[in-house]
Amino acid sequence: MRYDPTLVRPMRDELTSIGFQELLSPEEVDSFMAERTGTALVVVNSVCGCAAGMARPGVNLALQKGPRPDRLGTVFAGMEEDAVARARSYFDGFPPSSPSMALFRDGELVHFVPRHQIEGRMAVDVANDLIRALEEHCAPAA
């Protein structure tokens, strides 16, 4: 299902305004994922209430408080379906979920947050869980 782009733009902006790169095609996803050095956070954005109420605000809070991944990318479920499918192909072992978050270190998936760990929770709780993952995988070596 494709959504009205005017409805979706503010939802995209919540992530792009804090540094996320929109990945609009499978080629853009592959190019983003081809960089295998350092850390990358990929967020599958969504129009659902848990994306608006918990996921996007949780990501924003986490990036304000925790270490920041080297690269930030986002795809939008219900919009660029081919890009979303390609991004999900990198989430080996996890069924499709939106919203969701995938943290990679040196090209390897090291942390995944599916929808069921987002919905029904407060944004600060989602943020705290993500901060712990960022501290574990993105913090510079001591």
Phi, psi and omega in degrees: 000127177263141182258160177299122182302329179290331175287323187279331185309311179298328179289325175292316184299332178301329179264317182294330180291344178251015171109003179284140175267126175287131177250103192261352182218161175302324180295321178293322177297311180299320179296316178298315183284343180294332176285108188255008179259135178085203186242149179217137174247125177245125179249126171272106182279164184201160176274354186294160182300325181288336175289317182288318187274331185233314188291299183298313176298325179296317177297315180301311179300315182299319181287338175284327188258326186257177174300150182258130176299159180295325183224146180233126179227153180216143171239158185239111178298137180087359179240276181270080189299322180292321178294319179296315179300319180293316178301316181296335179294341177274350182265057186308128176090358180242131178291159178306137183206132174217132359287164173201167181222137179231127179251127181244143172231123182050042176082357181255135176291119183246345180202137179223135178240104178277169182308319185293346174264004179248308187295142180081003179247163176278151180304322181295327178290318175299317180299314182298320177296317180292322177302317179301317178294319179296318179297321181290319190252342184248344182293142178296149179296140182278000000 
